[in-house]
Amino acid sequence: MSNSQLDDVYRHIDQEPWKSALAQTMASKYAALDYRPRPRKTVECGPYSKPDLGCSDEIDDATAAYTQALLW
């Protein structure tokens, strides 16, 4: 996100739908300060995540990193 996009959100954060979206994001597991990534040496993501050898972990870790970067 650009600084102008973040500034726009900040200006509206006490209004809907931004207010509810922030509350929902803050309540997610990805925003938890005790979130612990699950790194793997090798990740294999087959079609439709079958096999899922670290694929879901990688997606969760990336989502948590992005979420926390936006919030904190």
CHARMM internal coordinates of N, CA and C (Angstrom, degrees):
IC EDIT
DIST 1 N 1 CA 1.4390
DIST 1 CA 1 C 1.5216
ANGL 1 N 1 CA 1 C 108.84
DIST 1 C 2 N 1.2986
ANGL 1 CA 1 C 2 N 115.22
DIHE 1 N 1 CA 1 C 2 N 147.74
DIST 2 N 2 CA 1.4566
ANGL 1 C 2 N 2 CA 119.99
DIHE 1 CA 1 C 2 N 2 CA 178.82
DIST 2 CA 2 C 1.5334
ANGL 2 N 2 CA 2 C 109.60
DIHE 1 C 2 N 2 CA 2 C -85.79
DIST 2 C 3 N 1.3125
ANGL 2 CA 2 C 3 N 115.81
DIHE 2 N 2 CA 2 C 3 N 164.70
DIST 3 N 3 CA 1.4716
ANGL 2 C 3 N 3 CA 119.72
DIHE 2 CA 2 C 3 N 3 CA 176.97
DIST 3 CA 3 C 1.5170
ANGL 3 N 3 CA 3 C 111.10
DIHE 2 C 3 N 3 CA 3 C -60.67
DIST 3 C 4 N 1.3276
ANGL 3 CA 3 C 4 N 117.57
DIHE 3 N 3 CA 3 C 4 N -38.32
DIST 4 N 4 CA 1.4646
ANGL 3 C 4 N 4 CA 119.55
DIHE 3 CA 3 C 4 N 4 CA -179.23
DIST 4 CA 4 C 1.5344
ANGL 4 N 4 CA 4 C 110.87
DIHE 3 C 4 N 4 CA 4 C -67.22
DIST 4 C 5 N 1.3273
ANGL 4 CA 4 C 5 N 117.47
DIHE 4 N 4 CA 4 C 5 N -35.67
DIST 5 N 5 CA 1.4641
ANGL 4 C 5 N 5 CA 119.79
DIHE 4 CA 4 C 5 N 5 CA 176.54
DIST 5 CA 5 C 1.5324
ANGL 5 N 5 CA 5 C 110.32
DIHE 4 C 5 N 5 CA 5 C -65.94
DIST 5 C 6 N 1.3240
ANGL 5 CA 5 C 6 N 116.53
DIHE 5 N 5 CA 5 C 6 N -44.38
DIST 6 N 6 CA 1.4690
ANGL 5 C 6 N 6 CA 119.76
DIHE 5 CA 5 C 6 N 6 CA 178.42
DIST 6 CA 6 C 1.5260
ANGL 6 N 6 CA 6 C 110.93
DIHE 5 C 6 N 6 CA 6 C -63.91
DIST 6 C 7 N 1.3271
ANGL 6 CA 6 C 7 N 117.23
DIHE 6 N 6 CA 6 C 7 N -40.58
DIST 7 N 7 CA 1.4702
ANGL 6 C 7 N 7 CA 120.54
DIHE 6 CA 6 C 7 N 7 CA 177.64
DIST 7 CA 7 C 1.5169
ANGL 7 N 7 CA 7 C 111.11
DIHE 6 C 7 N 7 CA 7 C -61.89
DIST 7 C 8 N 1.3241
ANGL 7 CA 7 C 8 N 116.85
DIHE 7 N 7 CA 7 C 8 N -39.55
DIST 8 N 8 CA 1.4687
ANGL 7 C 8 N 8 CA 120.75
DIHE 7 CA 7 C 8 N 8 CA 178.93
DIST 8 CA 8 C 1.5238
ANGL 8 N 8 CA 8 C 110.97
DIHE 7 C 8 N 8 CA 8 C -63.38
DIST 8 C 9 N 1.3144
ANGL 8 CA 8 C 9 N 116.57
DIHE 8 N 8 CA 8 C 9 N -44.34
DIST 9 N 9 CA 1.4659
ANGL 8 C 9 N 9 CA 120.11
DIHE 8 CA 8 C 9 N 9 CA 177.58
DIST 9 CA 9 C 1.5257
ANGL 9 N 9 CA 9 C 110.00
DIHE 8 C 9 N 9 CA 9 C -62.14
DIST 9 C 10 N 1.3278
ANGL 9 CA 9 C 10 N 116.98
DIHE 9 N 9 CA 9 C 10 N -44.75
DIST 10 N 10 CA 1.4629
ANGL 9 C 10 N 10 CA 121.35
DIHE 9 CA 9 C 10 N 10 CA -179.12
DIST 10 CA 10 C 1.5284
ANGL 10 N 10 CA 10 C 111.33
DIHE 9 C 10 N 10 CA 10 C -58.98
DIST 10 C 11 N 1.3309
ANGL 10 CA 10 C 11 N 117.11
DIHE 10 N 10 CA 10 C 11 N -39.36
DIST 11 N 11 CA 1.4692
ANGL 10 C 11 N 11 CA 120.68
DIHE 10 CA 10 C 11 N 11 CA 179.50
DIST 11 CA 11 C 1.5260
ANGL 11 N 11 CA 11 C 112.28
DIHE 10 C 11 N 11 CA 11 C -65.23
DIST 11 C 12 N 1.3243
ANGL 11 CA 11 C 12 N 117.18
DIHE 11 N 11 CA 11 C 12 N -26.10
DIST 12 N 12 CA 1.4587
ANGL 11 C 12 N 12 CA 121.23
DIHE 11 CA 11 C 12 N 12 CA -174.92
DIST 12 CA 12 C 1.5247
ANGL 12 N 12 CA 12 C 113.57
DIHE 11 C 12 N 12 CA 12 C -110.28
DIST 12 C 13 N 1.3091
ANGL 12 CA 12 C 13 N 118.81
DIHE 12 N 12 CA 12 C 13 N 6.11
DIST 13 N 13 CA 1.4623
ANGL 12 C 13 N 13 CA 121.91
DIHE 12 CA 12 C 13 N 13 CA -168.97
DIST 13 CA 13 C 1.5294
ANGL 13 N 13 CA 13 C 113.29
DIHE 12 C 13 N 13 CA 13 C -62.29
DIST 13 C 14 N 1.3180
ANGL 13 CA 13 C 14 N 117.78
DIHE 13 N 13 CA 13 C 14 N -22.07
DIST 14 N 14 CA 1.4714
ANGL 13 C 14 N 14 CA 119.91
DIHE 13 CA 13 C 14 N 14 CA 178.88
DIST 14 CA 14 C 1.5261
ANGL 14 N 14 CA 14 C 112.17
DIHE 13 C 14 N 14 CA 14 C -91.69
DIST 14 C 15 N 1.3260
ANGL 14 CA 14 C 15 N 116.87
DIHE 14 N 14 CA 14 C 15 N 7.38
DIST 15 N 15 CA 1.4634
ANGL 14 C 15 N 15 CA 122.36
DIHE 14 CA 14 C 15 N 15 CA 178.76
DIST 15 CA 15 C 1.5273
ANGL 15 N 15 CA 15 C 109.47
DIHE 14 C 15 N 15 CA 15 C -115.20
DIST 15 C 16 N 1.3214
ANGL 15 CA 15 C 16 N 115.63
DIHE 15 N 15 CA 15 C 16 N 157.57
DIST 16 N 16 CA 1.4669
ANGL 15 C 16 N 16 CA 120.29
DIHE 15 CA 15 C 16 N 16 CA 175.08
DIST 16 CA 16 C 1.5174
ANGL 16 N 16 CA 16 C 109.36
DIHE 15 C 16 N 16 CA 16 C -80.81
DIST 16 C 17 N 1.2843
ANGL 16 CA 16 C 17 N 119.35
DIHE 16 N 16 CA 16 C 17 N 146.47
DIST 17 N 17 CA 1.4588
ANGL 16 C 17 N 17 CA 129.99
DIHE 16 CA 16 C 17 N 17 CA 6.74
DIST 17 CA 17 C 1.5355
ANGL 17 N 17 CA 17 C 113.46
DIHE 16 C 17 N 17 CA 17 C -89.95
DIST 17 C 18 N 1.3384
ANGL 17 CA 17 C 18 N 116.78
DIHE 17 N 17 CA 17 C 18 N -1.55
DIST 18 N 18 CA 1.4655
ANGL 17 C 18 N 18 CA 120.35
DIHE 17 CA 17 C 18 N 18 CA -177.05
DIST 18 CA 18 C 1.5283
ANGL 18 N 18 CA 18 C 111.94
DIHE 17 C 18 N 18 CA 18 C -61.77
DIST 18 C 19 N 1.3090
ANGL 18 CA 18 C 19 N 117.09
DIHE 18 N 18 CA 18 C 19 N -40.10
DIST 19 N 19 CA 1.4646
ANGL 18 C 19 N 19 CA 121.02
DIHE 18 CA 18 C 19 N 19 CA -177.61
DIST 19 CA 19 C 1.5319
ANGL 19 N 19 CA 19 C 111.13
DIHE 18 C 19 N 19 CA 19 C -60.97
DIST 19 C 20 N 1.3220
ANGL 19 CA 19 C 20 N 117.08
DIHE 19 N 19 CA 19 C 20 N -47.81
DIST 20 N 20 CA 1.4660
ANGL 19 C 20 N 20 CA 121.16
DIHE 19 CA 19 C 20 N 20 CA 178.88
DIST 20 CA 20 C 1.5236
ANGL 20 N 20 CA 20 C 111.44
DIHE 19 C 20 N 20 CA 20 C -66.97
DIST 20 C 21 N 1.3144
ANGL 20 CA 20 C 21 N 116.64
DIHE 20 N 20 CA 20 C 21 N -38.39
DIST 21 N 21 CA 1.4669
ANGL 20 C 21 N 21 CA 120.27
DIHE 20 CA 20 C 21 N 21 CA 179.54
DIST 21 CA 21 C 1.5274
ANGL 21 N 21 CA 21 C 110.40
DIHE 20 C 21 N 21 CA 21 C -64.17
DIST 21 C 22 N 1.3247
ANGL 21 CA 21 C 22 N 117.01
DIHE 21 N 21 CA 21 C 22 N -40.21
DIST 22 N 22 CA 1.4617
ANGL 21 C 22 N 22 CA 120.27
DIHE 21 CA 21 C 22 N 22 CA 177.73
DIST 22 CA 22 C 1.5244
ANGL 22 N 22 CA 22 C 110.62
DIHE 21 C 22 N 22 CA 22 C -64.26
DIST 22 C 23 N 1.3136
ANGL 22 CA 22 C 23 N 117.00
DIHE 22 N 22 CA 22 C 23 N -44.90
DIST 23 N 23 CA 1.4730
ANGL 22 C 23 N 23 CA 120.61
DIHE 22 CA 22 C 23 N 23 CA 179.39
DIST 23 CA 23 C 1.5276
ANGL 23 N 23 CA 23 C 110.86
DIHE 22 C 23 N 23 CA 23 C -60.70
DIST 23 C 24 N 1.3137
ANGL 23 CA 23 C 24 N 116.63
DIHE 23 N 23 CA 23 C 24 N -43.08
DIST 24 N 24 CA 1.4605
ANGL 23 C 24 N 24 CA 120.96
DIHE 23 CA 23 C 24 N 24 CA 179.44
DIST 24 CA 24 C 1.5313
ANGL 24 N 24 CA 24 C 110.81
DIHE 23 C 24 N 24 CA 24 C -65.13
DIST 24 C 25 N 1.3014
ANGL 24 CA 24 C 25 N 116.38
DIHE 24 N 24 CA 24 C 25 N -41.30
DIST 25 N 25 CA 1.4630
ANGL 24 C 25 N 25 CA 120.46
DIHE 24 CA 24 C 25 N 25 CA 178.82
DIST 25 CA 25 C 1.5209
ANGL 25 N 25 CA 25 C 110.97
DIHE 24 C 25 N 25 CA 25 C -65.54
DIST 25 C 26 N 1.3226
ANGL 25 CA 25 C 26 N 117.10
DIHE 25 N 25 CA 25 C 26 N -44.22
DIST 26 N 26 CA 1.4629
ANGL 25 C 26 N 26 CA 121.22
DIHE 25 CA 25 C 26 N 26 CA 179.89
DIST 26 CA 26 C 1.5262
ANGL 26 N 26 CA 26 C 111.96
DIHE 25 C 26 N 26 CA 26 C -62.14
DIST 26 C 27 N 1.3287
ANGL 26 CA 26 C 27 N 116.91
DIHE 26 N 26 CA 26 C 27 N -30.34
DIST 27 N 27 CA 1.4638
ANGL 26 C 27 N 27 CA 121.56
DIHE 26 CA 26 C 27 N 27 CA -178.83
DIST 27 CA 27 C 1.5293
ANGL 27 N 27 CA 27 C 112.75
DIHE 26 C 27 N 27 CA 27 C -83.74
DIST 27 C 28 N 1.3199
ANGL 27 CA 27 C 28 N 117.28
DIHE 27 N 27 CA 27 C 28 N -8.27
DIST 28 N 28 CA 1.4668
ANGL 27 C 28 N 28 CA 119.80
DIHE 27 CA 27 C 28 N 28 CA -176.64
DIST 28 CA 28 C 1.5231
ANGL 28 N 28 CA 28 C 111.25
DIHE 27 C 28 N 28 CA 28 C -76.71
DIST 28 C 29 N 1.3243
ANGL 28 CA 28 C 29 N 115.52
DIHE 28 N 28 CA 28 C 29 N 157.85
DIST 29 N 29 CA 1.4655
ANGL 28 C 29 N 29 CA 120.69
DIHE 28 CA 28 C 29 N 29 CA 178.55
DIST 29 CA 29 C 1.5221
ANGL 29 N 29 CA 29 C 110.75
DIHE 28 C 29 N 29 CA 29 C -64.12
DIST 29 C 30 N 1.3127
ANGL 29 CA 29 C 30 N 117.27
DIHE 29 N 29 CA 29 C 30 N -23.77
DIST 30 N 30 CA 1.4577
ANGL 29 C 30 N 30 CA 121.17
DIHE 29 CA 29 C 30 N 30 CA -177.60
DIST 30 CA 30 C 1.5271
ANGL 30 N 30 CA 30 C 112.76
DIHE 29 C 30 N 30 CA 30 C -73.41
DIST 30 C 31 N 1.3138
ANGL 30 CA 30 C 31 N 117.57
DIHE 30 N 30 CA 30 C 31 N -21.98
DIST 31 N 31 CA 1.4633
ANGL 30 C 31 N 31 CA 121.54
DIHE 30 CA 30 C 31 N 31 CA 179.79
DIST 31 CA 31 C 1.5213
ANGL 31 N 31 CA 31 C 112.52
DIHE 30 C 31 N 31 CA 31 C -90.82
DIST 31 C 32 N 1.3143
ANGL 31 CA 31 C 32 N 117.55
DIHE 31 N 31 CA 31 C 32 N -9.57
DIST 32 N 32 CA 1.4649
ANGL 31 C 32 N 32 CA 121.02
DIHE 31 CA 31 C 32 N 32 CA -176.79
DIST 32 CA 32 C 1.5271
ANGL 32 N 32 CA 32 C 110.68
DIHE 31 C 32 N 32 CA 32 C -62.64
DIST 32 C 33 N 1.3193
ANGL 32 CA 32 C 33 N 115.91
DIHE 32 N 32 CA 32 C 33 N 130.47
DIST 33 N 33 CA 1.4599
ANGL 32 C 33 N 33 CA 120.04
DIHE 32 CA 32 C 33 N 33 CA -179.67
DIST 33 CA 33 C 1.5177
ANGL 33 N 33 CA 33 C 112.34
DIHE 32 C 33 N 33 CA 33 C -67.14
DIST 33 C 34 N 1.3237
ANGL 33 CA 33 C 34 N 116.86
DIHE 33 N 33 CA 33 C 34 N -17.75
DIST 34 N 34 CA 1.4653
ANGL 33 C 34 N 34 CA 119.66
DIHE 33 CA 33 C 34 N 34 CA 177.80
DIST 34 CA 34 C 1.5300
ANGL 34 N 34 CA 34 C 112.27
DIHE 33 C 34 N 34 CA 34 C -97.60
DIST 34 C 35 N 1.3235
ANGL 34 CA 34 C 35 N 117.29
DIHE 34 N 34 CA 34 C 35 N 13.14
DIST 35 N 35 CA 1.4703
ANGL 34 C 35 N 35 CA 120.28
DIHE 34 CA 34 C 35 N 35 CA 176.10
DIST 35 CA 35 C 1.5291
ANGL 35 N 35 CA 35 C 108.40
DIHE 34 C 35 N 35 CA 35 C -59.87
DIST 35 C 36 N 1.2996
ANGL 35 CA 35 C 36 N 116.02
DIHE 35 N 35 CA 35 C 36 N 132.41
DIST 36 N 36 CA 1.4633
ANGL 35 C 36 N 36 CA 121.23
DIHE 35 CA 35 C 36 N 36 CA 178.89
DIST 36 CA 36 C 1.5239
ANGL 36 N 36 CA 36 C 109.78
DIHE 35 C 36 N 36 CA 36 C -118.52
DIST 36 C 37 N 1.3312
ANGL 36 CA 36 C 37 N 116.62
DIHE 36 N 36 CA 36 C 37 N 122.15
DIST 37 N 37 CA 1.4590
ANGL 36 C 37 N 37 CA 119.33
DIHE 36 CA 36 C 37 N 37 CA 177.98
DIST 37 CA 37 C 1.5300
ANGL 37 N 37 CA 37 C 111.35
DIHE 36 C 37 N 37 CA 37 C -66.54
DIST 37 C 38 N 1.3111
ANGL 37 CA 37 C 38 N 114.66
DIHE 37 N 37 CA 37 C 38 N 156.53
DIST 38 N 38 CA 1.4617
ANGL 37 C 38 N 38 CA 121.41
DIHE 37 CA 37 C 38 N 38 CA -179.65
DIST 38 CA 38 C 1.5318
ANGL 38 N 38 CA 38 C 108.69
DIHE 37 C 38 N 38 CA 38 C -120.90
DIST 38 C 39 N 1.3325
ANGL 38 CA 38 C 39 N 116.13
DIHE 38 N 38 CA 38 C 39 N 75.01
DIST 39 N 39 CA 1.4639
ANGL 38 C 39 N 39 CA 118.60
DIHE 38 CA 38 C 39 N 39 CA -178.26
DIST 39 CA 39 C 1.5233
ANGL 39 N 39 CA 39 C 112.23
DIHE 38 C 39 N 39 CA 39 C -68.02
DIST 39 C 40 N 1.2982
ANGL 39 CA 39 C 40 N 115.25
DIHE 39 N 39 CA 39 C 40 N 151.31
DIST 40 N 40 CA 1.4671
ANGL 39 C 40 N 40 CA 122.58
DIHE 39 CA 39 C 40 N 40 CA 177.22
DIST 40 CA 40 C 1.5159
ANGL 40 N 40 CA 40 C 108.25
DIHE 39 C 40 N 40 CA 40 C -134.05
DIST 40 C 41 N 1.2968
ANGL 40 CA 40 C 41 N 115.17
DIHE 40 N 40 CA 40 C 41 N 148.26
DIST 41 N 41 CA 1.4579
ANGL 40 C 41 N 41 CA 120.02
DIHE 40 CA 40 C 41 N 41 CA 177.57
DIST 41 CA 41 C 1.5252
ANGL 41 N 41 CA 41 C 110.42
DIHE 40 C 41 N 41 CA 41 C -67.86
DIST 41 C 42 N 1.3367
ANGL 41 CA 41 C 42 N 115.85
DIHE 41 N 41 CA 41 C 42 N -40.39
DIST 42 N 42 CA 1.4587
ANGL 41 C 42 N 42 CA 121.70
DIHE 41 CA 41 C 42 N 42 CA -179.52
DIST 42 CA 42 C 1.5202
ANGL 42 N 42 CA 42 C 109.13
DIHE 41 C 42 N 42 CA 42 C -130.94
DIST 42 C 43 N 1.3136
ANGL 42 CA 42 C 43 N 116.20
DIHE 42 N 42 CA 42 C 43 N 133.46
DIST 43 N 43 CA 1.4590
ANGL 42 C 43 N 43 CA 122.12
DIHE 42 CA 42 C 43 N 43 CA 177.34
DIST 43 CA 43 C 1.5250
ANGL 43 N 43 CA 43 C 107.87
DIHE 42 C 43 N 43 CA 43 C -117.78
DIST 43 C 44 N 1.3339
ANGL 43 CA 43 C 44 N 115.70
DIHE 43 N 43 CA 43 C 44 N 130.21
DIST 44 N 44 CA 1.4632
ANGL 43 C 44 N 44 CA 120.82
DIHE 43 CA 43 C 44 N 44 CA 177.27
DIST 44 CA 44 C 1.5237
ANGL 44 N 44 CA 44 C 108.82
DIHE 43 C 44 N 44 CA 44 C -124.34
DIST 44 C 45 N 1.3170
ANGL 44 CA 44 C 45 N 114.76
DIHE 44 N 44 CA 44 C 45 N 119.16
DIST 45 N 45 CA 1.4622
ANGL 44 C 45 N 45 CA 121.21
DIHE 44 CA 44 C 45 N 45 CA 178.68
DIST 45 CA 45 C 1.5242
ANGL 45 N 45 CA 45 C 108.03
DIHE 44 C 45 N 45 CA 45 C -119.26
DIST 45 C 46 N 1.2932
ANGL 45 CA 45 C 46 N 115.05
DIHE 45 N 45 CA 45 C 46 N 102.83
DIST 46 N 46 CA 1.4564
ANGL 45 C 46 N 46 CA 118.95
DIHE 45 CA 45 C 46 N 46 CA 178.20
DIST 46 CA 46 C 1.5178
ANGL 46 N 46 CA 46 C 110.82
DIHE 45 C 46 N 46 CA 46 C -80.11
DIST 46 C 47 N 1.3337
ANGL 46 CA 46 C 47 N 116.14
DIHE 46 N 46 CA 46 C 47 N -179.67
DIST 47 N 47 CA 1.4616
ANGL 46 C 47 N 47 CA 119.88
DIHE 46 CA 46 C 47 N 47 CA 176.55
DIST 47 CA 47 C 1.5308
ANGL 47 N 47 CA 47 C 110.56
DIHE 46 C 47 N 47 CA 47 C -56.84
DIST 47 C 48 N 1.3129
ANGL 47 CA 47 C 48 N 115.61
DIHE 47 N 47 CA 47 C 48 N 132.50
DIST 48 N 48 CA 1.4670
ANGL 47 C 48 N 48 CA 121.44
DIHE 47 CA 47 C 48 N 48 CA -178.02
DIST 48 CA 48 C 1.5301
ANGL 48 N 48 CA 48 C 111.20
DIHE 47 C 48 N 48 CA 48 C 56.70
DIST 48 C 49 N 1.3465
ANGL 48 CA 48 C 49 N 115.58
DIHE 48 N 48 CA 48 C 49 N 30.90
DIST 49 N 49 CA 1.4744
ANGL 48 C 49 N 49 CA 123.49
DIHE 48 CA 48 C 49 N 49 CA 179.80
DIST 49 CA 49 C 1.5269
ANGL 49 N 49 CA 49 C 112.61
DIHE 48 C 49 N 49 CA 49 C 59.14
DIST 49 C 50 N 1.3026
ANGL 49 CA 49 C 50 N 116.78
DIHE 49 N 49 CA 49 C 50 N 34.88
DIST 50 N 50 CA 1.4653
ANGL 49 C 50 N 50 CA 121.67
DIHE 49 CA 49 C 50 N 50 CA 175.33
DIST 50 CA 50 C 1.5144
ANGL 50 N 50 CA 50 C 107.70
DIHE 49 C 50 N 50 CA 50 C -126.70
DIST 50 C 51 N 1.3054
ANGL 50 CA 50 C 51 N 121.52
DIHE 50 N 50 CA 50 C 51 N 104.88
DIST 51 N 51 CA 1.4575
ANGL 50 C 51 N 51 CA 125.04
DIHE 50 CA 50 C 51 N 51 CA 7.99
DIST 51 CA 51 C 1.5353
ANGL 51 N 51 CA 51 C 111.34
DIHE 50 C 51 N 51 CA 51 C -79.88
DIST 51 C 52 N 1.2961
ANGL 51 CA 51 C 52 N 115.49
DIHE 51 N 51 CA 51 C 52 N 158.43
DIST 52 N 52 CA 1.4625
ANGL 51 C 52 N 52 CA 123.05
DIHE 51 CA 51 C 52 N 52 CA 176.31
DIST 52 CA 52 C 1.5280
ANGL 52 N 52 CA 52 C 107.42
DIHE 51 C 52 N 52 CA 52 C -114.33
DIST 52 C 53 N 1.3031
ANGL 52 CA 52 C 53 N 115.35
DIHE 52 N 52 CA 52 C 53 N 82.32
DIST 53 N 53 CA 1.4634
ANGL 52 C 53 N 53 CA 120.81
DIHE 52 CA 52 C 53 N 53 CA -179.88
DIST 53 CA 53 C 1.5224
ANGL 53 N 53 CA 53 C 108.24
DIHE 52 C 53 N 53 CA 53 C -104.33
DIST 53 C 54 N 1.3146
ANGL 53 CA 53 C 54 N 114.59
DIHE 53 N 53 CA 53 C 54 N 74.86
DIST 54 N 54 CA 1.4581
ANGL 53 C 54 N 54 CA 121.18
DIHE 53 CA 53 C 54 N 54 CA -179.85
DIST 54 CA 54 C 1.5128
ANGL 54 N 54 CA 54 C 114.48
DIHE 53 C 54 N 54 CA 54 C 95.91
DIST 54 C 55 N 1.3098
ANGL 54 CA 54 C 55 N 117.38
DIHE 54 N 54 CA 54 C 55 N -4.23
DIST 55 N 55 CA 1.4589
ANGL 54 C 55 N 55 CA 120.71
DIHE 54 CA 54 C 55 N 55 CA -177.83
DIST 55 CA 55 C 1.5352
ANGL 55 N 55 CA 55 C 111.36
DIHE 54 C 55 N 55 CA 55 C -62.54
DIST 55 C 56 N 1.3093
ANGL 55 CA 55 C 56 N 117.55
DIHE 55 N 55 CA 55 C 56 N -50.06
DIST 56 N 56 CA 1.4715
ANGL 55 C 56 N 56 CA 121.36
DIHE 55 CA 55 C 56 N 56 CA 179.36
DIST 56 CA 56 C 1.5171
ANGL 56 N 56 CA 56 C 110.95
DIHE 55 C 56 N 56 CA 56 C -63.46
DIST 56 C 57 N 1.3301
ANGL 56 CA 56 C 57 N 116.90
DIHE 56 N 56 CA 56 C 57 N -39.13
DIST 57 N 57 CA 1.4669
ANGL 56 C 57 N 57 CA 120.31
DIHE 56 CA 56 C 57 N 57 CA 177.67
DIST 57 CA 57 C 1.5260
ANGL 57 N 57 CA 57 C 110.42
DIHE 56 C 57 N 57 CA 57 C -61.43
DIST 57 C 58 N 1.3264
ANGL 57 CA 57 C 58 N 116.29
DIHE 57 N 57 CA 57 C 58 N -43.40
DIST 58 N 58 CA 1.4649
ANGL 57 C 58 N 58 CA 120.92
DIHE 57 CA 57 C 58 N 58 CA -179.54
DIST 58 CA 58 C 1.5320
ANGL 58 N 58 CA 58 C 110.90
DIHE 57 C 58 N 58 CA 58 C -62.77
DIST 58 C 59 N 1.3151
ANGL 58 CA 58 C 59 N 117.03
DIHE 58 N 58 CA 58 C 59 N -42.81
DIST 59 N 59 CA 1.4635
ANGL 58 C 59 N 59 CA 121.49
DIHE 58 CA 58 C 59 N 59 CA 178.90
DIST 59 CA 59 C 1.5278
ANGL 59 N 59 CA 59 C 110.34
DIHE 58 C 59 N 59 CA 59 C -64.88
DIST 59 C 60 N 1.3262
ANGL 59 CA 59 C 60 N 117.40
DIHE 59 N 59 CA 59 C 60 N -44.95
DIST 60 N 60 CA 1.4638
ANGL 59 C 60 N 60 CA 120.96
DIHE 59 CA 59 C 60 N 60 CA 178.36
DIST 60 CA 60 C 1.5220
ANGL 60 N 60 CA 60 C 111.15
DIHE 59 C 60 N 60 CA 60 C -61.41
DIST 60 C 61 N 1.3205
ANGL 60 CA 60 C 61 N 117.29
DIHE 60 N 60 CA 60 C 61 N -43.47
DIST 61 N 61 CA 1.4649
ANGL 60 C 61 N 61 CA 120.85
DIHE 60 CA 60 C 61 N 61 CA -179.33
DIST 61 CA 61 C 1.5266
ANGL 61 N 61 CA 61 C 111.45
DIHE 60 C 61 N 61 CA 61 C -63.44
DIST 61 C 62 N 1.3173
ANGL 61 CA 61 C 62 N 116.77
DIHE 61 N 61 CA 61 C 62 N -41.70
DIST 62 N 62 CA 1.4659
ANGL 61 C 62 N 62 CA 120.61
DIHE 61 CA 61 C 62 N 62 CA 178.50
DIST 62 CA 62 C 1.5240
ANGL 62 N 62 CA 62 C 110.83
DIHE 61 C 62 N 62 CA 62 C -66.26
DIST 62 C 63 N 1.3226
ANGL 62 CA 62 C 63 N 117.04
DIHE 62 N 62 CA 62 C 63 N -40.44
DIST 63 N 63 CA 1.4642
ANGL 62 C 63 N 63 CA 121.31
DIHE 62 CA 62 C 63 N 63 CA 178.40
DIST 63 CA 63 C 1.5190
ANGL 63 N 63 CA 63 C 110.57
DIHE 62 C 63 N 63 CA 63 C -64.10
DIST 63 C 64 N 1.3189
ANGL 63 CA 63 C 64 N 117.12
DIHE 63 N 63 CA 63 C 64 N -42.03
DIST 64 N 64 CA 1.4659
ANGL 63 C 64 N 64 CA 121.01
DIHE 63 CA 63 C 64 N 64 CA 178.75
DIST 64 CA 64 C 1.5290
ANGL 64 N 64 CA 64 C 110.84
DIHE 63 C 64 N 64 CA 64 C -64.70
DIST 64 C 65 N 1.3163
ANGL 64 CA 64 C 65 N 117.39
DIHE 64 N 64 CA 64 C 65 N -42.52
DIST 65 N 65 CA 1.4619
ANGL 64 C 65 N 65 CA 120.53
DIHE 64 CA 64 C 65 N 65 CA 179.76
DIST 65 CA 65 C 1.5254
ANGL 65 N 65 CA 65 C 110.87
DIHE 64 C 65 N 65 CA 65 C -62.18
DIST 65 C 66 N 1.3164
ANGL 65 CA 65 C 66 N 116.76
DIHE 65 N 65 CA 65 C 66 N -43.97
DIST 66 N 66 CA 1.4666
ANGL 65 C 66 N 66 CA 120.76
DIHE 65 CA 65 C 66 N 66 CA 179.70
DIST 66 CA 66 C 1.5251
ANGL 66 N 66 CA 66 C 110.70
DIHE 65 C 66 N 66 CA 66 C -66.86
DIST 66 C 67 N 1.3242
ANGL 66 CA 66 C 67 N 116.75
DIHE 66 N 66 CA 66 C 67 N -45.00
DIST 67 N 67 CA 1.4684
ANGL 66 C 67 N 67 CA 121.02
DIHE 66 CA 66 C 67 N 67 CA -179.68
DIST 67 CA 67 C 1.5235
ANGL 67 N 67 CA 67 C 110.73
DIHE 66 C 67 N 67 CA 67 C -59.70
DIST 67 C 68 N 1.3248
ANGL 67 CA 67 C 68 N 116.27
DIHE 67 N 67 CA 67 C 68 N -47.60
DIST 68 N 68 CA 1.4561
ANGL 67 C 68 N 68 CA 119.53
DIHE 67 CA 67 C 68 N 68 CA -177.79
DIST 68 CA 68 C 1.5230
ANGL 68 N 68 CA 68 C 111.60
DIHE 67 C 68 N 68 CA 68 C -68.79
DIST 68 C 69 N 1.3164
ANGL 68 CA 68 C 69 N 117.91
DIHE 68 N 68 CA 68 C 69 N -33.00
DIST 69 N 69 CA 1.4633
ANGL 68 C 69 N 69 CA 120.19
DIHE 68 CA 68 C 69 N 69 CA 176.63
DIST 69 CA 69 C 1.5250
ANGL 69 N 69 CA 69 C 110.46
DIHE 68 C 69 N 69 CA 69 C -64.16
DIST 69 C 70 N 1.3207
ANGL 69 CA 69 C 70 N 117.23
DIHE 69 N 69 CA 69 C 70 N -38.89
DIST 70 N 70 CA 1.4642
ANGL 69 C 70 N 70 CA 120.45
DIHE 69 CA 69 C 70 N 70 CA 178.58
DIST 70 CA 70 C 1.5222
ANGL 70 N 70 CA 70 C 112.45
DIHE 69 C 70 N 70 CA 70 C -69.96
DIST 70 C 71 N 1.3207
ANGL 70 CA 70 C 71 N 116.77
DIHE 70 N 70 CA 70 C 71 N -37.90
DIST 71 N 71 CA 1.4641
ANGL 70 C 71 N 71 CA 120.54
DIHE 70 CA 70 C 71 N 71 CA -174.09
DIST 71 CA 71 C 1.5185
ANGL 71 N 71 CA 71 C 113.42
DIHE 70 C 71 N 71 CA 71 C -83.40
DIST 71 C 72 N 1.2946
ANGL 71 CA 71 C 72 N 117.20
DIHE 71 N 71 CA 71 C 72 N -38.40
DIST 72 N 72 CA 1.4642
ANGL 71 C 72 N 72 CA 119.56
DIHE 71 CA 71 C 72 N 72 CA -170.83
DIST 72 CA 72 C 1.4984
ANGL 72 N 72 CA 72 C 109.66
DIHE 71 C 72 N 72 CA 72 C -108.79
END
COOR INIT
IC SEED 1 N 1 CA 1 C
IC BUILD
